[in-house]
Amino acid sequence: MIQTVTGTPYWTGAAKIPSQYSYLAEDIECEIAVVGGGIAGALCAFQLQQAGIGTVLVDTGLFGFGSTGASSSILQYDIDYDLIGLKELIGVDKAVRAYRACIRGLDEIEKITKDLGANVGFTRRDSFYYSPSECGEDAMKKEYLLRRHHDFPVEYLDNVKAADRFSFRVEAGIYSTGLAGEIDPYRFTQALISDAVSIGMRAFENTSVEVVTPDLAGISLETSTHHTIRAKRMVNATGLSAAKEARGVAQPRTTFCVVTAPVAGFEGWHNRCIIRDNGSPYIYMRTLPDDRILIGGLDSRVINANGIFARVMNTPAILQRKYDMLENKLVSMMTDIDNILIEYRFSGTSGDTGDGLPYIGSRPGYPNVLYDICCGSNGIVFAQLGADIIRDLYLGGNATDMDLFSFNRL
Ligand SMILES: Cc1cc2nc3c(=O)[nH]c(=O)nc-3n(C[C@H](O)[C@H](O)[C@H](O)COP(=O)(O)OP(=O)(O)OC[C@H]3O[C@@H](n4cnc5c(N)ncnc54)[C@H](O)[C@@H]3O)c2cc1C
């Protein structure tokens, strides 16, 4: 199994494990087996079971302890590529559709959290995408005009307007109203699984799927516990493992995060909005329900979550340097917030697809398997879109926007 997390992430570190599930101790049959109990597998299994499809969910380890447990869990319509960047890659119609799909995913997640009735830390937020330097001003204005042209609720902030809202230097930025959110990824994953189990889903932890054998009637999964799951179809929601198996549709990318102790207030931070700069690599920030700050980013493709540099040199010092850079950046930006103390430092590896979009659906040559590879900085919103698509495909209907995320675009 690929290791995706190092350090103690805030979510899994601070929460008690709400429910534990046994390993698979017998041969079983079901309609659909979802492999991987991160947010992608949990949302997918939840949607399938809700639709009355007999579902089994399994994970090698504990549910929610993969990339999901380290996620910054910002839900947003902005994709890794800004709208102009994505337009250049896939054309304007598809790029706008991808942005709108993320808004739909966010709306659906909000609705699910209300229906679940559990405290999963969901809050709707505004977002601010900005350039700290003059050289980004032109590009930011063009990006704003394109978003406005396509009716996204955006406002352009020049350095004067921005100074009224933020304590840090902004040359130009786009303030989007109500198109972002934040959630606790671990509690959300757990709440989805617990709800689905309450309506008949079967869930097994510490159960690795080791051999997959499709045939004309369905698919057989042999597990590390020496039992077989027989299903009509399987969903591969194993995150980076699925990406690796699917011939590298996503390359590993490590993100570094620090979380502060609770702070007394958020002076100089308008509406506690989600903040992201246009750097490469970029830095982003969100607040937590207990008044902490999470700052993350500085992504690297050559340092994995263990601080192994280019898979050769074990260099914890590199990790520490990233955490120090994040802390210094936070202190230098949030000058009106006193006593910023860092309590959690961790990093996690997710995947980076060429266009920032997920890979969802079937793959030529792999019968009865549906892939749900939802990585990158919108992984959670993509996981919701993936769950809808997989449910609709299983039921034989047309799935909205599946062309955007299909393997055919490779
Ligand atoms: C540091 C960091 C910050 C991020 N920030 C954001 C953010 O702000 N917003 C956002 O939307 N996304 C963010 N992401 C991305 C998002 O968190 C991920 O895309 C998402 O969590 C992926 O979920 P997943 O279920 O696909 O993968 P995972 O959570 O990794 O789950 C896969 C599961 O599959 C299991 N598994 C693997 N192989 C097998 C097997 N053979 N048999 C059984 N089980 C198996 C693993 O044990 C694991 O639990 C971030 C990611 C990281 C690492």
The ligand as an SDF file (V2000), in Angstrom:
LIG
                    3D

 53 58  0  0  0  0  0  0  0  0999 V2000
   -2.4370   17.5000    2.4520 C   0  0  0  0  0  0  0  0  0  0  0  0
   -3.6330   17.4310    1.5430 C   0  0  0  0  0  0  0  0  0  0  0  0
   -4.4540   18.5390    1.4060 C   0  0  0  0  0  0  0  0  0  0  0  0
   -5.5970   18.4580    0.5920 C   0  0  0  0  0  0  0  0  0  0  0  0
   -6.4420   19.5150    0.5520 N   0  0  0  0  0  0  0  0  0  0  0  0
   -7.6170   19.3850   -0.1060 C   0  0  0  0  0  0  0  0  0  0  0  0
   -8.5960   20.4100   -0.0250 C   0  0  0  0  0  0  0  0  0  0  0  0
   -8.3910   21.4540    0.6170 O   0  0  0  0  0  0  0  0  0  0  0  0
   -9.7780   20.2080   -0.6750 N   0  0  0  0  0  0  0  0  0  0  0  0
  -10.0320   19.0700   -1.3790 C   0  0  0  0  0  0  0  0  0  0  0  0
  -11.1310   18.9330   -1.9400 O   0  0  0  0  0  0  0  0  0  0  0  0
   -9.1190   18.0980   -1.4920 N   0  0  0  0  0  0  0  0  0  0  0  0
   -7.9280   18.2260   -0.8530 C   0  0  0  0  0  0  0  0  0  0  0  0
   -7.0130   17.2360   -0.9200 N   0  0  0  0  0  0  0  0  0  0  0  0
   -7.2880   16.0860   -1.7610 C   0  0  0  0  0  0  0  0  0  0  0  0
   -8.2970   15.1730   -1.1120 C   0  0  0  0  0  0  0  0  0  0  0  0
   -8.1090   15.1170    0.2600 O   0  0  0  0  0  0  0  0  0  0  0  0
   -8.1200   13.8090   -1.7280 C   0  0  0  0  0  0  0  0  0  0  0  0
   -8.2920   13.9440   -3.1070 O   0  0  0  0  0  0  0  0  0  0  0  0
   -9.1540   12.8340   -1.1880 C   0  0  0  0  0  0  0  0  0  0  0  0
   -9.0710   12.7490    0.2020 O   0  0  0  0  0  0  0  0  0  0  0  0
   -8.9150   11.4770   -1.8270 C   0  0  0  0  0  0  0  0  0  0  0  0
   -9.8210   10.5940   -1.2550 O   0  0  0  0  0  0  0  0  0  0  0  0
   -9.7880    9.0790   -1.6710 P   0  0  0  0  0  0  0  0  0  0  0  0
  -10.8800    8.4260   -0.9390 O   0  0  0  0  0  0  0  0  0  0  0  0
   -9.7410    8.9630   -3.1410 O   0  0  0  0  0  0  0  0  0  0  0  0
   -8.3530    8.5600   -1.1900 O   0  0  0  0  0  0  0  0  0  0  0  0
   -7.8600    8.0940    0.2490 P   0  0  0  0  0  0  0  0  0  0  0  0
   -8.3620    8.9480    1.3260 O   0  0  0  0  0  0  0  0  0  0  0  0
   -6.3720    7.9250    0.1510 O   0  0  0  0  0  0  0  0  0  0  0  0
   -8.5590    6.6740    0.4360 O   0  0  0  0  0  0  0  0  0  0  0  0
   -8.1690    5.5380   -0.2840 C   0  0  0  0  0  0  0  0  0  0  0  0
   -8.3440    4.3620    0.6480 C   0  0  0  0  0  0  0  0  0  0  0  0
   -8.1250    3.1840   -0.1040 O   0  0  0  0  0  0  0  0  0  0  0  0
   -7.5730    2.2320    0.7740 C   0  0  0  0  0  0  0  0  0  0  0  0
   -6.9490    1.1860   -0.0390 N   0  0  0  0  0  0  0  0  0  0  0  0
   -5.8740    1.3000   -0.8480 C   0  0  0  0  0  0  0  0  0  0  0  0
   -5.6300    0.1000   -1.4510 N   0  0  0  0  0  0  0  0  0  0  0  0
   -6.5800   -0.7650   -1.0000 C   0  0  0  0  0  0  0  0  0  0  0  0
   -6.8570   -2.1480   -1.2410 C   0  0  0  0  0  0  0  0  0  0  0  0
   -6.1200   -2.8810   -2.0770 N   0  0  0  0  0  0  0  0  0  0  0  0
   -7.8950   -2.7420   -0.6050 N   0  0  0  0  0  0  0  0  0  0  0  0
   -8.6780   -2.0180    0.2650 C   0  0  0  0  0  0  0  0  0  0  0  0
   -8.4470   -0.6930    0.5140 N   0  0  0  0  0  0  0  0  0  0  0  0
   -7.4220   -0.0890   -0.1060 C   0  0  0  0  0  0  0  0  0  0  0  0
   -6.5960    3.0330    1.6170 C   0  0  0  0  0  0  0  0  0  0  0  0
   -6.3190    2.3850    2.8480 O   0  0  0  0  0  0  0  0  0  0  0  0
   -7.3400    4.3450    1.7940 C   0  0  0  0  0  0  0  0  0  0  0  0
   -8.0550    4.4250    3.0290 O   0  0  0  0  0  0  0  0  0  0  0  0
   -5.8640   17.2830   -0.1300 C   0  0  0  0  0  0  0  0  0  0  0  0
   -5.0280   16.1740   -0.0210 C   0  0  0  0  0  0  0  0  0  0  0  0
   -3.9190   16.2450    0.8190 C   0  0  0  0  0  0  0  0  0  0  0  0
   -3.0460   15.0290    0.9510 C   0  0  0  0  0  0  0  0  0  0  0  0
  1  2  1  0
  2  3  1  0
  2 52  2  0
  3  4  2  0
  4  5  1  0
  4 50  1  0
  5  6  2  0
  6  7  1  0
  6 13  1  0
  7  8  2  0
  7  9  1  0
  9 10  1  0
 10 11  2  0
 10 12  1  0
 12 13  2  0
 13 14  1  0
 14 15  1  0
 14 50  1  0
 15 16  1  0
 16 17  1  0
 16 18  1  0
 18 19  1  0
 18 20  1  0
 20 21  1  0
 20 22  1  0
 22 23  1  0
 23 24  1  0
 24 25  2  0
 24 26  1  0
 24 27  1  0
 27 28  1  0
 28 29  2  0
 28 30  1  0
 28 31  1  0
 31 32  1  0
 32 33  1  0
 33 34  1  0
 33 48  1  0
 34 35  1  0
 35 36  1  0
 35 46  1  0
 36 37  1  0
 36 45  1  0
 37 38  2  0
 38 39  1  0
 39 40  1  0
 39 45  2  0
 40 41  1  0
 40 42  2  0
 42 43  1  0
 43 44  2  0
 44 45  1  0
 46 47  1  0
 46 48  1  0
 48 49  1  0
 50 51  2  0
 51 52  1  0
 52 53  1  0
M  END
$$$$
